[in-house]
């Protein structure tokens, strides 16, 4: 059995895709399953090891700069 820590990144476009009620539902659903949620950010790059496994994700917060 594998145990992973999972983080979802939601960029600034997500509020345009869901109503506030639907967004709250999904946020609660995933949070109850132990998923970390980071809002208002985007992935801008990543680094992998020689096996192609990602070990570093670079994020940017366009709201904060």
matplotlib code that plots the C-alpha trace (Angstrom):
import matplotlib.pyplot as plt

x = [0.0, 1.3, 0.7, 1.0, 0.6, -1.5, -1.8, -4.1, -3.2, -6.1, -5.2, -7.1, -9.3, -11.1, -13.6, -14.8, -15.5, -17.5, -20.2, -19.3, -21.5, -19.9, -16.4, -17.1, -18.4, -15.2, -12.9, -14.6, -14.8, -11.0, -10.0, -12.0, -9.9, -6.6, -5.9, -4.0, -5.5, -3.5, -5.7, -4.7, -1.4, 0.0, 2.8, 5.6, 8.1, 9.3, 12.5, 12.8, 15.4, 17.1, 14.2, 11.8, 10.1, 9.2, 10.8, 10.4, 7.5, 7.9, 4.8, 3.9, 1.2, -0.1, -2.4, 0.5, 3.1]
y = [0.0, 3.4, 6.5, 9.8, 13.4, 15.2, 18.9, 20.5, 23.8, 26.0, 28.9, 32.2, 30.9, 28.3, 30.7, 31.4, 27.7, 26.9, 28.6, 29.4, 26.5, 23.9, 25.2, 24.9, 21.4, 20.2, 22.0, 20.3, 16.9, 16.9, 18.4, 15.7, 13.1, 14.8, 16.7, 20.0, 22.8, 25.9, 28.5, 31.3, 29.8, 28.1, 25.6, 27.3, 24.5, 21.3, 19.3, 15.5, 13.0, 10.7, 8.3, 11.0, 11.3, 14.8, 15.9, 19.7, 21.8, 25.5, 27.5, 31.2, 33.2, 35.6, 37.3, 38.1, 38.7]
z = [0.0, -0.9, 1.3, -0.4, 0.6, -2.0, -2.6, -5.1, -6.6, -7.7, -9.9, -10.1, -12.9, -10.8, -9.2, -12.8, -13.3, -10.2, -8.2, -4.6, -3.4, -5.7, -4.9, -1.1, -1.6, -3.4, -1.0, 1.9, 0.2, -0.5, 2.8, 4.6, 2.7, 3.9, 0.7, 1.1, -1.0, -2.1, -3.7, -6.1, -7.3, -10.4, -11.0, -13.0, -13.1, -11.6, -11.2, -11.5, -10.6, -13.1, -12.9, -14.0, -10.5, -9.6, -6.4, -6.5, -7.7, -8.2, -7.6, -8.1, -6.4, -9.1, -6.6, -4.3, -7.0]

ax = plt.figure().add_subplot(projection="3d")
ax.plot(x, y, z, "-o")
ax.set_aspect("equal")
plt.show()
